[in-house]
Amino acid sequence: MIRTVAAVVVAAFAAFVAAPAAERTQTLPLRVSVAGVRVGGLTAEPARARVESALAHPVSIVSRGRAVARIDPDTIGASADVAGAIAAAFTATPGSRIAVPLRVSARRLDHAVAAVARRFDRAAVPARLLGAPNGVPQFRAARPGIAVRRRAAAASILAALPDGTRPPLQLPTRRVAPVKTVARFGPVIVVDRGHNELRLYDGRRLVRRFPVATGQAIYPTPAGTWHIVVKQRDPWWYPPTYDSWAKGLKPVPPGPGNPLGTRWMGLDAPGVGIHGTDEPSSIGYSASHGCIRMQVPDAEWLFDHVTIGVPVVVV
């Protein structure tokens, strides 16, 4: 009885040792691929090593035929069940293509895509007013920008990770239109001191001309490019304390005798603005203390057609 039991135990142990050895020598069906990697005819361990090596390669991202980024699977927390896929491949028919279940960290993937976008994104450049050297606004043309389509990029990376052949990915981008183009630049005011004329443009298109009064020779309207920074209806007039000509004068409330008329459009040139006047006979002359005077109805019309921020070029 003791010899019989011993024989059974020895036979069971021999079977236990022989089974894994058989699995180690069993080959995968021909033409089978796992994660796009050919493993047909290989045993389990070489097949696993080959697939894991392929899946460890970075995903290359290209734009216009040039590599712009490489996404390492480890940096986005990618993990693949290669062993499970290899086990499934053993029971597959010849020529089968086995997918590998794969997971990534959504947070790490978003960070990786954001890092690529920060290096590749280019902001649109709006049209810029250069001045009015000939009395007509001149501009630098706008340039469109480019932005990475982040969700599409993340989806492309997720789709490419389970493919061990690691084909390069085209970076998905979109065109970013400039906020302001020359055609849509909007209002530009040109004040011509030589002709005492104010011209309102829409971009390069002349909208309307107005006769104005500009500064006297001793108080010239300052040349350059300025902007409307404040608008007031029925403003008070306050004597400028820094000018000797206003010494002793008192503030004037809104009304017929107000030096500013009914509208004030102040510029970022200190103490200078566009306004109506209680001296309509001064229009057409260099008669002000630096401001641009308009007939009251003209100032009211202009007030309604411009906004804060509109450039004013004095030439």
Sequence and secondary structure as in RCSB ss.txt:
>XXXX:A:sequence
MIRTVAAVVVAAFAAFVAAPAAERTQTLPLRVSVAGVRVGGLTAEPARARVESALAHPVSIVSRGRAVARIDPDT
IGASADVAGAIAAAFTATPGSRIAVPLRVSARRLDHAVAAVARRFDRAAVPARLLGAPNGVPQFRAARPGIAVRR
RAAAASILAALPDGTRPPLQLPTRRVAPVKTVARFGPVIVVDRGHNELRLYDGRRLVRRFPVATGQAIYPTPAGT
WHIVVKQRDPWWYPPTYDSWAKGLKPVPPGPGNPLGTRWMGLDAPGVGIHGTDEPSSIGYSASHGCIRMQVPDAE
WLFDHVTIGVPVVVV
>XXXX:A:secstr
 HHHHHHHHHHHHHHHHHHHHHHHH    TT EETTEE TT  HHHHHHHHHHHHHS EEEEETTEEEEEE GGG
GT EE HHHHHHHHHTS TT EE   EE  HHHHHHHHHHHHHHH B  B  EEEE TTSS EEE  B EEEE H
HHHHHHHHHHTT TT   EE  EEEE  S  STT  EEEEEETTTTEEEEEETTEEEEEEE BEE SSS    EE
EEEEEEEES  B   TT GGGTT   B SSTT TTTTEEEEESSTT EEE  S GGGTTSEEESSSEE  HHHHH
HHHHH  TT EEEE 
